[in-house]
Amino acid sequence: MLSWEKHFSSRRTDGRRTETLAAWMAAMRKIAPRLAFTPECTRSPETFRQWRKMVRARLAELLCMPEATPHPPPRRLSAQPRDGYTVERWEFYPDDYSAVPFLLLRPEPLTAPVPGVLCIPGSAVSKELLAGEPLLDNPNCANRKLAERNAQALHCVRGGMIAAAFDNPGTAELAELDPDQVETQWASREKLVQGYLDGGTTYLGMSVFQKLRFLEWFRTLPEVHPGQIAVMGHSLGSEAAMALGLISDDIAAVVFNDFLCDERRRYVGITELPANQIDDGGNWHMVPGAWREFAFPDLL
């Protein structure tokens, strides 16, 4: 079992470490993130606006989102009536290669524009769970954790809002379907993130990019109030939710559900962990260079 005090705290008089990991942890502990939220940020309304402007620009830069290209409009595949609302299955095309399915829940009847909500799940939960719909016959979609509480899209449509439910990239229906009915999403997502990072983008950047492309269409729907669009997320989805709220002027509100930490402090503050579990949050949380600028609590 590894810990800072037993294994990474220096025992030398010069404060240096022989172990490379210990040296890097020591360096990370000394970072003063350039754009961290401090009392100085709120010294005046103008100071806060300028700080937020800098955070927004730097976050968009670090996410390394791909450039947008012309794409066809989303296409509706099916519609099913429910008690007081309709569930529609759609797909949209955020880039030159992807067809991304989503569920659109509309309250019935609709007589005027209503608020719209983008609903993003936690790490291994499907959009069907968010919508209160039967899960797909797919081992990547079998997670029913807190099904009633986690049905955020269903709660929104029952509240009179139009809700769009997504899968996270490389997860649920967006992961590979194994012919032997074996779950693939965890291992293949690690491979996906490796390709993103080596190819010049990030997992969070791709998730945000897809939602930004979706918003280009969603905000134009006559039944959606363009000034009342919100985004909500659980766990992994909360990262995309806060980034969207910061980057997009179309987002009027963010609903943040579950888990918030400073990843840098998590990395250097280990206490009695096996070596293979140090910062065991998954490489899909990685945004290279972010720790020198801000943490997730600063963005929120």
SULTACOR-V850472 format. One record per pair of residues at least 4 apart in sequence whose C-alpha atoms are under 7 Angstrom apart, sorted by the first residue. I is the first residue (numbers start at 1). J is the second residue. If there is no record, write none. Layout:
# SULTACOR-V850472
i->(I,I)
j->(J,J)
This chain:
# SULTACOR-V850472
i->(1,1,1,1,2,2,2,2,2,2,2,3,3,3,3,3,3,4,4,4,4,4,5,8,10,10,10,12,16,17,17,19,20,21,22,23,24,25,25,26,27,29,31,33,33,33,33,34,34,34,35,35,35,36,36,36,37,37,39,41,41,41,42,42,43,44,45,46,47,48,49,50,51,52,53,54,55,56,56,56,57,58,59,60,60,62,62,63,63,63,63,63,64,64,64,64,65,65,65,65,68,69,71,71,71,72,73,74,74,74,74,75,75,75,76,76,76,77,77,78,78,79,79,79,79,80,80,80,81,81,81,82,84,84,85,85,85,85,86,86,86,86,87,87,87,87,88,88,88,89,89,89,90,90,90,91,91,91,91,92,92,92,93,93,93,94,94,94,102,102,102,103,103,103,104,104,104,105,105,105,105,106,106,106,107,107,107,107,112,113,113,113,113,114,114,114,114,114,115,115,115,115,115,115,116,116,116,116,116,116,116,116,117,117,117,117,117,117,118,118,118,118,118,118,119,119,119,119,119,119,119,119,119,120,120,120,120,120,120,120,121,121,121,121,121,121,121,121,121,122,122,122,122,123,123,124,124,124,125,125,125,125,126,126,126,126,127,127,127,127,128,128,128,128,129,129,129,129,129,130,130,130,130,130,130,131,131,131,131,131,132,132,135,135,136,138,138,138,139,139,139,140,140,140,140,140,140,141,141,146,147,151,152,153,153,153,153,154,155,156,156,156,157,157,157,167,167,167,168,169,169,170,170,170,170,171,171,172,175,175,176,176,178,178,184,185,186,187,188,189,190,190,191,192,193,193,193,193,193,194,195,196,196,196,196,197,197,201,202,202,203,203,204,204,204,205,206,207,207,208,208,208,209,210,211,212,214,215,217,219,219,227,228,229,229,229,229,230,230,230,230,231,231,231,231,231,232,232,232,232,232,233,233,233,233,233,233,234,234,234,234,235,235,235,237,238,238,238,239,240,241,241,242,242,242,242,243,244,245,245,245,260,261,261,262,262,262,262,263,263,264,264,265,266,266,267,267,270,273,273,274,290,291,294,295,296)
j->(272,273,274,275,6,7,271,272,273,274,275,7,8,270,271,272,273,8,9,269,270,271,9,22,15,16,17,16,23,22,23,23,24,25,26,27,28,29,268,30,31,268,292,291,292,293,294,292,293,294,55,293,294,293,294,298,41,298,43,47,48,51,47,48,47,48,49,50,51,52,53,54,55,56,57,58,59,60,246,247,61,62,63,64,247,287,290,201,202,204,205,287,200,201,202,205,201,205,206,209,95,95,93,94,95,93,92,90,91,92,93,90,91,92,89,90,91,89,90,88,89,86,87,88,89,86,87,88,85,86,87,86,107,108,105,106,107,108,105,106,107,108,103,104,105,106,103,104,105,102,103,104,101,102,103,99,100,101,102,99,100,101,98,99,100,98,210,213,164,165,166,164,165,166,163,164,165,157,162,163,164,157,162,163,157,160,161,162,223,222,223,224,225,161,162,223,224,225,161,162,224,225,228,229,161,162,163,224,225,228,229,230,162,163,164,229,230,231,163,164,165,230,231,232,152,153,163,164,165,166,231,232,233,165,166,167,232,233,234,237,125,126,127,130,167,168,233,234,237,234,235,236,237,235,236,143,171,172,129,141,143,172,130,141,167,172,131,165,166,167,132,133,134,135,133,135,144,147,151,150,151,152,153,154,165,151,152,153,154,165,151,154,141,142,141,142,177,181,181,182,183,171,172,173,183,184,185,172,173,150,151,155,156,157,163,164,165,158,159,160,161,163,161,162,163,171,172,174,207,174,207,174,175,185,189,175,185,185,184,185,184,185,182,184,188,189,190,191,192,193,194,283,195,196,197,202,203,283,284,198,199,200,201,202,203,201,202,205,206,287,207,284,208,240,285,209,210,211,240,212,240,244,213,214,215,216,218,219,221,224,226,252,252,250,251,252,253,251,252,253,254,241,251,253,254,255,238,241,254,255,256,237,238,241,255,256,257,238,256,257,258,257,258,259,241,242,256,257,243,244,245,254,246,254,299,300,247,248,251,253,254,297,296,297,266,295,296,297,267,295,268,291,269,270,279,278,279,278,277,278,278,294,295,298,299,300)
